[in-house]
Amino acid sequence: MGETEPRDGRQADANMDANMRVGGDAMPDLRWLPVPGAPFRVTGLPWLAQDGVFRRLPVRPSHPIRPEVDRLANYTTGVQVRFRTDSPRLYVRVKLADKYSMYQLAATGQCGIDCYIGGLGDQKYINTTRFDFTQTEYVSVLFDALPRGLRDITLNLPLYQGVQALWVGVEPASEIAGFPGFPTDKKVLLYGTSITHGACATRPGMAYPNILSRMFPLEFVNLGFSGNAQGEPELAHLISQIESPAMLILDYEANTPSTDHLRESLPAFINIYRSVHPAVPILVLSQIRMAREAFDGDAAARRDERRRIQLEEVERRRLAGDDRIHFVDGTELLGEADQDCTTDGIHPSDLGYDRIADRLRPVLARLLHSIVEA
């Protein structure tokens, strides 16, 4: 697969600003290594060893899932590729399941890959892939002509697209080694809506689960299913099969078909999960504030009622002896003062996601303290 040539209009733009050119400069000789495969550590895919594909749910689930959830499970949000290399150049070659198609999402968010350099807790962003968004395959440079030196690399895969094949390209004489590993194999699991999924983030690393993953030395598994997180018992059964959970975060209120459905589904979901994991911390998040609530009192009242339902369920369980279940009011994560932190009045912008992650950080730090410090 060769480097994609820009169409005439984009070539004109590239001639004006070389930093906006798609792909990379003249393709150097590279050693291409397939992902998954040694030495890469792929995280965010609990069933990867079983199924061998970029899919967030099992290929043959033990419980039936709706077609919409089945389709969304192929999107690689939250999936990360980790490794070490001293290569001065780093390229990726990717074959997507489909091309860019979402009007409200940047192509770099839907179909792009971004790159961070640094060890756990010290990762710094360097670049995002540049590509012809009319194509399903591309080659792109992530860094070029850096001083030779061993670096920890994290690649964040596309938020709203499937990845059929992926290769990493390094200079032939360079060293490439495995990620040294997390201090523990525990995983933070997030089940939720398009906001959990990362809708409207301009690049993958800015979805709030990916931001959180840079704050804690743990694997994060994004089980956001855009528009389709309805708290189904089937999903509770599947999520309960994921081994070594550090925490389960439930953030699905905004997709629930009705208030009554939320009232019924939340305790049922928690009961299923608790039957397998009686001591794992569960954090219930209510919905963030939507922009229209400033003008629509009914919408504000509906959100407040659903917030009370979730809070009361958590309090009921705590009174019954479950001191490992917790609640966070979504308006504390993104509220009235953050009205300009969304892209469309619903989904956060990069700034909104950064604020959500920053405000969740102390909560997760408290609940994960014994694991992170172990």
C-alpha positions, 0 to 999 in steps of 0.5 A, spaced: 500 500 500 503 506 497 502 513 500 495 516 498 496 522 493 492 528 495 486 531 491 488 537 487 484 542 492 488 539 498 495 539 494 494 547 493 493 547 501 499 543 502 503 547 498 501 553 502 503 550 509 507 543 509 504 542 516 498 540 513 500 535 507 497 529 508 501 522 509 508 524 510 514 526 506 518 522 501 517 515 504 523 512 507 525 505 507 522 502 513 521 496 517 514 494 518 511 490 524 504 488 524 499 489 530 497 485 534 504 481 534 510 482 538 513 486 541 506 490 541 502 491 547 494 492 545 490 494 551 482 496 551 480 489 547 479 484 553 477 479 548 483 480 543 487 474 545 481 469 544 478 472 537 485 476 534 481 482 532 480 489 533 473 488 537 471 491 544 466 485 545 467 478 543 466 475 536 461 470 539 458 473 545 455 468 551 449 473 551 445 476 545 447 483 543 443 488 539 445 489 532 447 496 533 451 494 539 454 489 535 456 494 530 459 499 534 463 494 538 468 494 532 470 501 533 476 502 536 475 507 541 480 506 547 484 501 544 491 503 545 498 500 542 504 501 547 511 499 545 518 502 546 523 504 540 529 508 539 527 509 531 528 517 529 522 516 525 515 513 526 510 511 521 503 507 521 499 504 516 492 502 517 486 499 513 480 502 516 473 498 515 470 504 512 472 511 510 470 518 514 463 519 514 461 523 520 459 531 519 460 533 527 466 529 528 473 531 525 476 526 520 482 525 525 477 523 531 473 518 527 479 515 523 485 518 525 491 515 530 494 520 535 501 518 538 504 520 545 511 519 548 513 518 555 512 513 560 506 512 565 504 518 568 509 522 563 506 522 556 506 528 552 502 528 545 506 529 539 502 528 533 496 525 529 496 522 523 494 526 516 491 522 511 486 523 505 479 522 508 476 519 502 480 513 502 480 507 507 487 506 507 493 510 509 500 511 511 502 517 515 508 519 519 507 520 526 514 523 528 520 524 523 528 525 524 528 525 532 534 524 536 535 517 536 533 514 543 529 509 547 522 512 547 515 509 550 510 510 545 502 510 546 498 510 540 490 511 540 486 508 535 480 511 531 474 513 535 468 511 531 471 507 525 473 499 525 481 497 524 482 491 519 489 491 519 495 496 522 502 496 521 508 500 525 514 502 521 520 504 524 527 505 521 530 498 519 536 498 524 532 501 530 531 497 536 523 496 538 521 492 544 515 491 548 512 496 553 515 494 560 508 493 563 503 496 568 504 495 575 498 491 576 493 487 571 487 491 573 483 494 569 478 500 569 472 499 565 467 504 563 460 503 560 456 508 557 454 513 551 457 517 546 460 521 551 464 515 554 465 513 547 468 520 545 463 523 540 466 530 537 473 529 540 478 532 535 483 526 536 482 519 539 487 521 545 482 527 547 476 522 549 475 522 556 477 515 558 483 516 554 485 522 558 484 518 564 488 513 562 494 518 562 493 519 569 493 512 572 498 506 571 492 502 569 489 499 563 482 503 561 477 499 557 472 503 553 465 500 553 462 506 550 456 505 545 454 511 542 447 512 542 446 505 544 448 504 552 441 502 555 443 498 561 441 491 558 442 485 562 446 482 556 451 487 557 452 487 564 453 479 563 459 480 558 462 486 562 462 481 568 466 476 564 472 481 563 478 479 568 481 483 573 477 489 574 479 495 578 473 499 577 466 499 573 464 506 571 457 506 569 455 513 565 449 510 561 443 515 563 443 519 557 441 513 552 436 510 557 429 510 553 425 512 559 426 514 566 422 508 568 427 504 564 433 507 568 429 506 574 429 498 572 435 497 569 440 500 573 439 496 579 438 490 575 445 491 571 448 492 578 445 486 581 448 482 575 455 485 576 455 484 583 453 477 583 460 476 579 464 481 582 462 483 589 467 487 592 469 491 585 468 499 586 462 501 582 462 509 580 455 511 577 455 518 573 449 521 572 448 525 565 452 532 564 448 538 563 446 539 556 446 546 553 438 546 552 437 546 559 438 553 560 432 554 555 428 548 556 425 547 563 422 540 562 429 537 560 432 540 566 427 537 570 428 530 567 435 530 568 434 532 575 429 526 576 434 521 573 440 524 577 435 522 584 434 515 581 441 514 581 443 517 587 438 514 591 439 507 588 447 508 590 445 510 597 440 504 598 445 500 597 450 503 601 445 503 607 445 495 605 452 494 606 455 495 599 460 501 601 464 500 594 458 503 590 459 511 589 455 516 585 458 523 582 453 528 579 454 529 572 453 537 573 459 537 577 463 534 571 460 539 566 455 544 568 452 551 567 459 554 567 461 550 562 456 552 557 461 553 551 465 546 552 461 542 548 461 541 540 453 541 539 450 542 545 451 535 547 457 532 546 463 535 549 469 539 545 476 537 547 476 542 552 470 539 555 473 532 555 479 535 559 475 538 564 471 532 565 477 528 566 480 533 571 474 533 575 474 525 575 481 524 577 481 526 584 475 521 585 478 515 581 485 517 585 481 516 592 477 509 589 483 506 586 488 508 591 489 501 594 491 498 587 495 504 584 499 504 591 500 497 591 
